[in-house]
Amino acid sequence: MSHGEVLEFEEYVRVRQDALLRSARRLVPDPVDAQDLLQTALARTYGRWDGIADKALADAYLRRVMINTRTEWWRARKLEEVPTEQLPDASVDDATEQHADRALLMDVLKVLAPKQRSVVVLRHWEQMSTEETAAALGMSTGTVKSTLHRALARLRQELESREAVARALDRGGDRARRAERGARVVDGRRHGREQERCAA
């Protein structure tokens, strides 16, 4: 790669780094993993920079590299996963309702297969057209549409399931609070009767 191309790549990274990091963050929920993903994708793209004839397509090329890299990581981690009896504590970001919604959405996206997640991210977060998504992922527009349809249906199912669980927990909490109030009323009456007996 020529000195001019190296400078061109460095300028591209300087200008586009924040936007590309946001893209990486949407592909992997952990911020550190997102930075690792972007750095790996940039290193791989650097080696092929002179082969990208139209630099206006550099973002699409880099997103494709990030998606492929994330898929490789996902497959490798899947092989390393060990079942456990205890689930890790879910992190809660209660700074604002918007952050909470975003955290929920990022968590729900984990139920999707890598290809489905990539399609959802590119179509709905990156606002890419069906054709652009197909080109970025190397699939037909029909496959993008059917994958997106299945992914959105799966997300709806997951959100409905979580909502049903939350409602059930709320009802259980309401019953417990009513039982606690009832116990306090009974205790209060019993205490009143004891005071009456003492006074007599």
C-alpha positions in Angstrom: 0.0 0.0 0.0 1.4 3.4 -1.0 2.1 6.2 1.5 -0.8 8.2 0.1 -3.2 5.3 0.7 -2.0 4.9 4.2 -2.7 8.6 4.9 -6.1 8.2 3.2 -7.0 5.2 5.5 -5.9 7.1 8.6 -8.0 10.1 7.6 -11.0 7.8 6.9 -10.6 6.2 10.4 -10.3 9.7 12.1 -13.5 10.9 10.4 -15.6 7.8 10.6 -14.5 6.2 13.9 -17.4 7.4 16.1 -20.0 6.3 13.6 -18.3 2.9 13.1 -18.1 2.4 16.8 -21.8 3.0 17.1 -22.3 0.3 14.5 -20.1 -2.1 16.4 -21.9 -1.3 19.6 -25.2 -2.4 17.9 -23.7 -5.6 16.8 -22.2 -6.6 20.2 -23.8 -5.3 23.5 -20.6 -5.1 25.5 -18.7 -1.8 25.0 -15.3 -3.4 25.3 -16.2 -6.1 22.8 -17.5 -3.4 20.5 -14.1 -1.6 20.6 -12.3 -4.9 20.0 -14.7 -5.7 17.1 -14.0 -2.3 15.5 -10.2 -2.6 15.9 -10.2 -6.1 14.4 -12.3 -5.0 11.5 -10.1 -1.9 10.9 -7.0 -4.0 11.0 -8.5 -6.4 8.4 -9.7 -3.6 6.3 -6.3 -1.9 6.4 -4.8 -4.9 4.6 -7.3 -4.6 1.8 -7.7 -0.8 1.6 -6.1 -0.5 -1.8 -8.5 -3.1 -3.1 -11.6 -1.0 -2.3 -11.9 0.9 -5.6 -14.8 3.1 -4.6 -13.9 4.5 -1.1 -17.6 5.7 -0.8 -18.4 2.1 -0.1 -15.8 1.8 2.7 -18.4 2.0 5.4 -20.4 -0.9 3.8 -17.2 -2.9 3.4 -16.2 -2.3 7.0 -19.6 -3.2 8.3 -19.5 -6.5 6.4 -16.1 -7.2 8.0 -17.5 -6.4 11.5 -20.5 -8.7 10.9 -18.2 -11.5 9.6 -15.8 -11.1 12.6 -18.7 -11.0 15.1 -20.1 -14.2 13.5 -16.7 -15.9 13.9 -16.5 -14.8 17.6 -20.0 -16.0 18.2 -19.3 -19.4 16.7 -16.0 -19.7 18.8 -17.8 -18.7 22.0 -20.6 -21.0 21.4 -18.2 -23.9 21.4 -16.7 -22.7 24.6 -19.9 -22.1 26.5 -20.5 -24.2 29.6 -23.9 -24.7 31.2 -24.4 -23.2 34.6 -27.1 -23.4 37.3 -27.0 -19.7 38.1 -27.7 -16.9 35.6 -25.5 -13.8 35.8 -27.1 -10.7 37.3 -28.6 -8.5 34.5 -27.1 -5.0 34.5 -29.7 -2.3 35.0 -29.2 1.2 33.6 -31.8 3.4 35.2 -30.3 6.8 34.3 -33.2 7.5 32.0 -36.2 5.7 30.5 -34.5 5.9 27.1 -31.4 4.2 28.4 -33.5 1.5 30.0 -35.4 0.9 26.7 -32.1 0.7 24.8 -30.7 -1.7 27.3 -33.8 -3.9 27.0 -33.6 -3.8 23.2 -29.9 -4.7 23.2 -30.7 -7.6 25.6 -33.6 -8.8 23.5 -31.5 -8.8 20.4 -29.4 -11.5 22.0 -32.2 -14.1 21.2 -31.6 -13.6 17.5 -29.2 -15.7 15.4 -26.2 -13.7 14.1 -27.6 -13.3 10.6 -31.0 -12.2 11.9 -29.4 -9.7 14.2 -27.2 -8.3 11.5 -30.2 -7.7 9.2 -32.2 -6.0 12.0 -29.2 -3.7 12.9 -28.5 -2.7 9.3 -32.2 -2.2 8.3 -33.5 -0.5 11.5 -30.5 1.1 13.2 -28.2 1.9 10.3 -31.3 2.8 8.2 -30.0 0.9 5.2 -32.3 -0.1 2.4 -33.1 -3.7 1.6 -30.8 -3.6 -1.4 -27.9 -2.0 0.7 -28.4 -4.6 3.4 -28.3 -7.4 0.9 -25.1 -6.0 -0.7 -23.5 -5.6 2.8 -24.3 -9.1 3.9 -23.8 -10.9 0.5 -27.4 -12.2 0.3 -30.4 -11.6 -2.0 -33.0 -9.0 -1.2 -35.6 -11.8 -0.8 -33.4 -13.4 1.9 -33.1 -10.1 3.6 -36.8 -9.6 3.7 -37.6 -13.1 4.9 -34.8 -13.0 7.5 -36.1 -9.6 8.7 -39.6 -10.9 8.9 -38.6 -13.9 11.0 -36.3 -11.8 13.2 -39.0 -9.2 14.0 -41.5 -12.0 14.7 -39.0 -13.6 17.1 -38.4 -10.2 18.8 -42.1 -9.6 19.2 -42.5 -13.1 20.7 -39.6 -12.5 23.2 -41.0 -9.1 24.2 -44.5 -10.5 24.7 -43.1 -13.3 26.8 -41.1 -10.9 29.0 -44.1 -8.7 29.4 -46.2 -11.7 30.5 -43.6 -12.7 33.1 -43.4 -9.1 34.4 -47.3 -9.0 34.7 -47.3 -12.3 36.6 -44.6 -11.0 38.9 -46.6 -7.8 39.5 -49.7 -9.8 40.3 -47.7 -12.0 42.7 -46.3 -8.8 44.3 -49.8 -7.3 44.7 -51.0 -10.5 46.4 -48.0 -10.4 48.8 -48.7 -6.8 49.6 -52.4 -7.5 50.2 -51.5 -10.4 52.4 -49.0 -8.2 54.3 -51.7 -5.5 54.8 -54.2 -8.1 56.0 -51.6 -9.5 58.5 -51.1 -6.0 59.8 -54.8 -5.4 60.2 -55.2 -8.7 62.1 -52.1 -7.9 64.3 -53.6 -4.5 65.0 -57.0 -6.0 66.1 -55.2 -8.6 68.2 -53.1 -5.9 69.8 -56.3 -3.8 70.5 -58.0 -6.7 72.1 -55.0 -7.4 74.3 -54.9 -3.7 75.4 -58.6 -3.9 76.2 -58.0 -7.1 78.4 -55.1 -5.4 80.2 -57.2 -2.3 80.9 -60.1 -4.5 82.2 
